[in-house]
Amino acid sequence: MKIFFSAGSFFPAQIGGPDNIMYWQAKALTQRGHQVWVTTTDDGIGPEIEKDRWLTTDFGRGIYVKTAIHYVPLKLLLASLMPLWRCDIVHLSNLYYPSSWLLAPLALLFGKKIVWTIHGELDPDAMIYSTGRKKAVLNFIRMMTKRIVFHSTCDAETQYAKNQFGSGVRIVQLPYFMELTPRLTRTPGDYWLYVGRIHPKKAIERLIEALPLVRIKKRLKIIGDYQNEYGQQLIELANRIGYGDQIDFLGHKKGTEKYQLMADSYCMVMPSHTENFGIVVTEALTQGTPVIASLGTPWKILSDRKAGFWSSNEVQPLAETLNQMADLDSATYEQYRKNATKLVEEYDITKNIQQWEAVYQQVLDKKL
């Protein structure tokens, strides 16, 4: 098959989870012998990667176009015309990024099949920002939905798509698969860990407020760019409740440094109000690190497999879950770590890429 991916940013950029998710998928498809093209901007890309030129990569043929204004990606659209003409399947990412909703009608005009990954952008907590712009884009997309197959990662996201596009909208529901990071040598650290965007939807303030209620005291390390209004509010909150000296705001981390912090941590906590998936959960699991994830995430399996806990993110219940985790005896804790390593194997892209091949074939055969 010939598959064309287009996104506003892409690996090695680390602006968000989709940068890696789409890279892992494109790479796995290329390894399976499919012809893959990727067009993206130079957002988040360093000088080590050549711009405005088609490159032969481990994920197929790719181009990073210089884009002075991120939301005016004219060069990206032009670069997309060649692969758009040659491909069988167009796999779009980012609902609201201009290149996506402008490429969609072009793809349909060329008679191409479209798969569109939602990436959590229809979550109610995400819809409250830039509401007017998002409504306009969604109205435009609604005119094409009968000819698009959307990709969701969980039951809640599937329902959000049906709420927006109608109950008859075509949806394929698959979790995100990932390239499993090799397990690093662990130096046990007695700290809780948060990894992700510093944004109100992540409910990090509830994790901070829960700390004084935890019997066994541990530090909290927070990975993410905190140089924004919400980040400063978190720092002020920590100081106000007397925990400023027990919380480390580490800023943005990536690569081996991020995974080492995951490996060394006692437990990672994702207290978000909502998540369509939460790729950081699987990243932590690759290091054998248990995870506490909120009920607003699709991670009930953590409790089912004893690889962590699925918890309310209200302060008191969250504190009780942290206490449960902290109270585990050493043998039980080590079993949780083994369970985490075993669980994440189910999300290995190399073992699951056939599921995506089947989806693409069904789309081409008009069976989906």
C-alpha positions as CSV (number, residue, x, y, z in Angstrom):
1,M,0.0,0.0,0.0
2,K,0.9,3.6,-0.5
3,I,0.2,5.7,2.6
4,F,0.6,9.5,3.0
5,F,0.8,11.1,6.5
6,S,0.6,14.9,7.0
7,A,0.9,16.7,10.3
8,G,1.7,20.1,11.8
9,S,4.7,18.6,13.6
10,F,6.4,15.2,13.6
11,F,9.3,13.3,15.2
12,P,12.0,14.2,16.2
13,A,9.9,17.2,17.3
14,Q,8.5,16.6,20.8
15,I,5.7,19.1,20.9
16,G,3.1,16.5,21.8
17,G,2.4,12.8,21.9
18,P,1.2,12.6,18.2
19,D,4.8,13.5,17.0
20,N,6.0,10.1,18.2
21,I,2.7,8.1,17.7
22,M,2.5,8.9,14.0
23,Y,6.3,8.4,13.6
24,W,6.1,4.9,15.1
25,Q,3.3,4.0,12.8
26,A,4.9,5.3,9.7
27,K,8.2,3.5,10.6
28,A,6.4,0.2,11.3
29,L,4.6,0.4,7.9
30,T,7.8,1.1,6.1
31,Q,9.5,-1.9,7.7
32,R,6.5,-4.0,6.5
33,G,7.3,-2.9,2.9
34,H,4.7,-0.3,2.4
35,Q,5.5,3.0,0.6
36,V,5.1,5.9,3.0
37,W,5.4,9.6,2.6
38,V,5.3,12.2,5.4
39,T,5.0,16.0,5.1
40,T,5.3,18.2,8.1
41,T,6.7,21.6,9.2
42,D,10.0,22.4,10.8
43,D,8.2,23.2,14.1
44,G,10.3,21.8,16.9
45,I,13.0,20.6,14.5
46,G,16.7,21.5,15.1
47,P,19.4,22.4,12.6
48,E,20.6,18.8,12.3
49,I,17.7,18.0,9.9
50,E,17.7,19.4,6.4
51,K,14.6,21.4,5.5
52,D,12.6,21.9,2.3
53,R,14.1,18.7,0.8
54,W,12.7,15.2,0.5
55,L,14.7,12.8,2.7
56,T,14.9,9.1,2.8
57,T,14.3,8.1,6.4
58,D,13.4,5.1,8.6
59,F,9.8,6.1,8.3
60,G,9.8,6.4,4.5
61,R,10.1,9.6,2.4
62,G,9.7,12.7,4.5
63,I,10.0,16.5,4.1
64,Y,10.2,19.2,6.8
65,V,9.2,22.5,5.3
66,K,10.3,25.8,6.7
67,T,7.1,27.5,8.0
68,A,7.5,31.0,9.3
69,I,3.9,31.2,10.6
70,H,2.8,27.8,11.9
71,Y,-0.9,28.3,11.2
72,V,-0.2,29.5,7.6
73,P,1.4,26.3,6.2
74,L,1.3,27.2,2.5
75,K,4.6,25.4,1.7
76,L,3.4,22.3,3.5
77,L,0.3,22.2,1.3
78,L,2.4,22.5,-1.8
79,A,4.8,19.8,-0.7
80,S,1.8,17.5,-0.1
81,L,0.6,17.6,-3.7
82,M,3.0,15.0,-5.0
83,P,2.3,12.3,-2.3
84,L,-1.4,13.2,-2.3
85,W,-1.5,12.3,-6.0
86,R,0.5,9.0,-5.7
87,C,-0.9,7.5,-2.5
88,D,-3.8,5.1,-1.9
89,I,-4.6,6.3,1.7
90,V,-4.3,9.7,3.2
91,H,-3.8,9.5,7.0
92,L,-4.4,13.0,8.6
93,S,-3.5,14.1,12.1
94,N,-4.7,17.2,14.0
95,L,-8.4,18.2,13.2
96,Y,-7.8,21.9,13.5
97,Y,-4.5,22.4,11.8
98,P,-5.1,24.1,8.5
99,S,-3.1,21.7,6.3
100,S,-5.4,18.8,7.5
101,W,-8.8,20.3,6.8
102,L,-7.5,21.8,3.6
103,L,-5.9,18.6,2.4
104,A,-9.1,16.6,3.1
105,P,-11.2,18.1,0.2
106,L,-8.2,17.9,-2.1
107,A,-7.8,14.2,-1.3
108,L,-11.5,13.5,-2.0
109,L,-11.2,15.4,-5.2
110,F,-8.3,13.1,-6.2
111,G,-10.4,10.1,-5.3
112,K,-8.3,9.1,-2.3
113,K,-9.4,7.4,0.9
114,I,-9.0,9.3,4.2
115,V,-8.3,8.1,7.7
116,W,-8.2,10.9,10.3
117,T,-6.9,10.4,13.8
118,I,-8.7,12.6,16.3
119,H,-5.9,12.8,19.0
120,G,-8.2,13.9,21.8
121,E,-9.3,17.1,20.1
122,L,-13.0,16.5,20.5
123,D,-12.8,16.1,24.3
124,P,-15.2,18.5,26.1
125,D,-12.2,19.9,28.1
126,A,-10.4,20.6,24.8
127,M,-13.4,22.2,23.1
128,I,-13.7,25.1,25.6
129,Y,-10.6,26.7,24.1
130,S,-10.8,28.7,20.8
131,T,-14.4,27.6,20.6
132,G,-15.4,29.8,17.6
133,R,-12.5,28.7,15.4
134,K,-13.1,25.0,16.3
135,K,-16.8,25.2,15.5
136,A,-16.1,26.7,12.1
137,V,-13.6,24.0,11.3
138,L,-15.9,21.2,12.5
139,N,-18.7,22.6,10.4
140,F,-16.4,22.4,7.4
141,I,-15.4,18.8,8.2
142,R,-19.1,17.8,8.6
143,M,-19.6,18.4,4.9
144,M,-17.1,15.5,4.2
145,T,-17.7,13.1,7.0
146,K,-19.5,10.5,4.9
147,R,-16.3,9.9,3.0
148,I,-13.9,9.9,6.0
149,V,-13.0,7.1,8.5
150,F,-12.1,8.6,11.8
151,H,-9.7,7.0,14.3
152,S,-10.5,7.1,18.0
153,T,-8.6,5.4,20.8
154,C,-11.3,4.7,23.4
155,D,-15.0,4.5,24.0
156,A,-15.3,8.1,25.2
157,E,-13.5,9.5,22.2
158,T,-15.7,7.4,19.9
159,Q,-18.8,8.9,21.6
160,Y,-17.4,12.5,21.3
161,A,-17.0,11.9,17.5
162,K,-20.5,10.7,17.2
163,N,-21.8,13.7,19.1
164,Q,-20.0,16.0,16.7
165,F,-20.5,14.2,13.4
166,G,-23.6,12.1,13.9
167,S,-24.2,8.5,15.1
168,G,-23.6,7.1,11.6
169,V,-20.0,8.5,11.3
170,R,-17.5,5.8,10.4
171,I,-15.0,5.2,13.2
172,V,-12.2,2.7,13.8
173,Q,-11.3,2.4,17.5
174,L,-7.7,1.3,18.2
175,P,-5.3,2.3,21.0
176,Y,-2.1,4.0,20.2
177,F,0.7,1.6,19.6
178,M,4.3,2.5,20.3
179,E,7.9,1.4,19.7
180,L,8.9,0.0,23.1
181,T,11.8,1.9,24.6
182,P,14.5,-0.4,26.0
183,R,14.3,-0.8,29.7
184,L,17.0,1.3,31.4
185,T,19.1,0.4,34.4
186,R,17.1,1.7,37.4
187,T,18.4,3.7,40.3
188,P,15.4,3.6,42.6
189,G,14.1,7.1,43.5
190,D,11.6,7.8,46.2
191,Y,9.5,10.2,44.2
192,W,6.2,10.5,42.5
193,L,6.4,11.6,38.8
194,Y,4.2,13.7,36.5
195,V,5.0,13.9,32.8
196,G,3.1,15.9,30.3
197,R,1.7,19.3,29.3
198,I,1.3,21.8,32.0
199,H,-2.3,22.7,31.3
200,P,-5.5,23.0,33.4
201,K,-7.0,19.9,31.8
202,K,-4.2,17.9,33.4
203,A,-5.5,18.6,37.0
204,I,-1.9,18.8,38.4
205,E,-3.1,21.0,41.2
206,R,-5.1,18.1,42.6
207,L,-2.0,16.0,42.8
208,I,-0.2,18.8,44.6
209,E,-3.1,19.2,47.0
210,A,-3.2,15.5,47.7
211,L,0.4,15.3,48.8
212,P,-0.2,16.5,52.4
213,L,-2.7,13.7,52.8
214,V,-0.2,11.0,51.9
215,R,1.2,9.2,55.0
216,I,4.5,8.2,53.5
217,K,6.2,11.3,52.2
218,K,7.8,11.4,48.8
219,R,9.0,14.1,46.5
220,L,7.1,15.0,43.4
221,K,8.9,15.7,40.2
222,I,7.0,17.4,37.4
223,I,8.2,17.1,33.8
224,G,6.8,19.7,31.4
225,D,7.2,23.3,30.4
226,Y,5.9,25.3,33.4
227,Q,6.6,28.7,31.9
228,N,3.0,29.6,31.5
229,E,0.2,31.0,33.7
230,Y,-1.0,27.6,34.9
231,G,2.6,26.6,35.7
232,Q,3.1,29.6,37.9
233,Q,-0.2,29.0,39.6
234,L,1.1,25.5,40.5
235,I,4.3,26.9,42.0
236,E,2.3,29.4,44.0
237,L,0.0,26.6,45.2
238,A,2.9,24.4,46.3
239,N,4.4,27.2,48.3
240,R,1.1,28.2,49.8
241,I,0.5,24.7,51.2
242,G,4.0,24.4,52.5
243,Y,5.2,21.9,49.9
244,G,7.3,24.2,47.7
245,D,10.5,22.5,48.8
246,Q,9.2,19.0,48.1
247,I,8.3,19.5,44.5
248,D,10.7,19.8,41.6
249,F,9.6,21.5,38.4
250,L,12.0,20.1,35.9
251,G,10.8,21.7,32.7
252,H,10.7,19.9,29.4
253,K,12.7,16.6,29.2
254,K,13.0,14.2,26.3
255,G,14.8,11.1,25.2
256,T,16.9,9.1,27.5
257,E,16.7,11.7,30.3
258,K,12.9,11.5,30.4
259,Y,12.9,7.7,30.3
260,Q,15.5,7.6,33.1
261,L,13.4,9.8,35.3
262,M,10.5,7.4,34.6
263,A,12.6,4.3,35.3
264,D,13.8,5.7,38.6
265,S,10.5,7.0,39.9
266,Y,8.4,5.1,42.4
267,C,5.2,5.7,40.4
268,M,4.0,8.0,37.7
269,V,0.7,9.8,38.2
270,M,-1.6,11.1,35.5
271,P,-4.5,13.0,37.2
272,S,-6.0,14.5,34.1
273,H,-9.7,15.4,33.9
274,T,-9.8,13.7,30.5
275,E,-7.4,11.9,28.2
276,N,-8.2,10.0,25.0
277,F,-5.2,7.8,25.7
278,G,-2.1,9.2,27.4
279,I,1.0,7.9,25.6
280,V,3.1,8.7,28.7
281,V,1.4,5.8,30.5
282,T,2.8,3.3,28.0
283,E,6.2,5.1,28.1
284,A,6.3,4.7,31.9
285,L,5.2,1.1,31.6
286,T,8.2,0.3,29.3
287,Q,10.4,1.1,32.3
288,G,8.5,-1.1,34.6
289,T,7.1,1.9,36.4
290,P,3.5,1.5,37.8
291,V,1.0,4.3,37.0
292,I,-1.9,5.9,38.7
293,A,-4.3,7.3,36.1
294,S,-7.5,9.1,36.6
295,L,-11.0,7.8,35.9
296,G,-11.1,10.4,33.0
297,T,-8.6,8.3,31.2
298,P,-9.2,4.9,29.5
299,W,-6.7,3.1,31.8
300,K,-8.9,0.8,33.9
301,I,-6.6,-2.0,32.8
302,L,-3.9,-0.7,35.2
303,S,-6.1,-1.8,38.1
304,D,-7.2,-5.0,36.4
305,R,-3.6,-6.1,35.7
306,K,-2.2,-4.7,39.0
307,A,0.2,-2.5,37.1
308,G,-1.0,0.6,38.9
309,F,-4.4,2.1,39.9
310,W,-7.4,3.7,38.1
311,S,-8.5,6.5,40.5
312,S,-10.7,9.4,40.9
313,N,-8.8,12.7,40.6
314,E,-10.7,14.4,43.4
315,V,-8.2,15.3,46.0
316,Q,-9.3,13.0,48.8
317,P,-9.7,9.8,46.7
318,L,-6.5,10.5,44.9
319,A,-4.6,10.8,48.2
320,E,-6.1,7.5,49.3
321,T,-4.9,5.9,46.0
322,L,-1.4,7.4,46.6
323,N,-1.5,5.9,50.1
324,Q,-2.5,2.5,48.6
325,M,0.5,2.7,46.2
326,A,2.9,3.9,48.9
327,D,1.8,1.2,51.3
328,L,2.7,-1.8,49.0
329,D,5.3,-4.1,50.6
330,S,8.5,-4.5,48.6
331,A,7.5,-7.9,47.1
332,T,4.1,-6.7,46.0
333,Y,5.6,-3.5,44.6
334,E,8.1,-5.5,42.5
335,Q,5.3,-7.6,41.2
336,Y,3.5,-4.4,40.1
337,R,6.7,-3.5,38.2
338,K,6.8,-6.9,36.5
339,N,3.1,-6.5,35.6
340,A,3.8,-3.1,34.1
341,T,6.4,-4.5,31.8
342,K,4.2,-7.4,30.8
343,L,1.2,-5.1,30.1
344,V,3.0,-2.7,27.8
345,E,3.9,-5.5,25.4
346,E,0.3,-5.5,24.3
347,Y,0.9,-2.0,22.9
348,D,4.0,-2.9,20.9
349,I,3.7,-1.4,17.4
350,T,5.7,-4.2,15.8
351,K,3.2,-6.8,17.1
352,N,0.1,-4.7,16.2
353,I,0.9,-3.0,12.9
354,Q,-1.1,-5.7,11.1
355,Q,-4.2,-4.2,12.7
356,W,-3.5,-0.9,10.9
357,E,-2.8,-2.8,7.7
358,A,-6.2,-4.4,8.0
359,V,-7.9,-1.1,8.6
360,Y,-6.3,0.5,5.5
361,Q,-7.3,-2.5,3.4
362,Q,-10.9,-2.4,4.6
363,V,-11.0,1.3,3.8
364,L,-9.7,0.6,0.3
365,D,-12.1,-2.3,-0.2
366,K,-15.0,0.0,1.0
367,K,-15.7,-2.4,3.9
368,L,-15.3,0.2,6.5
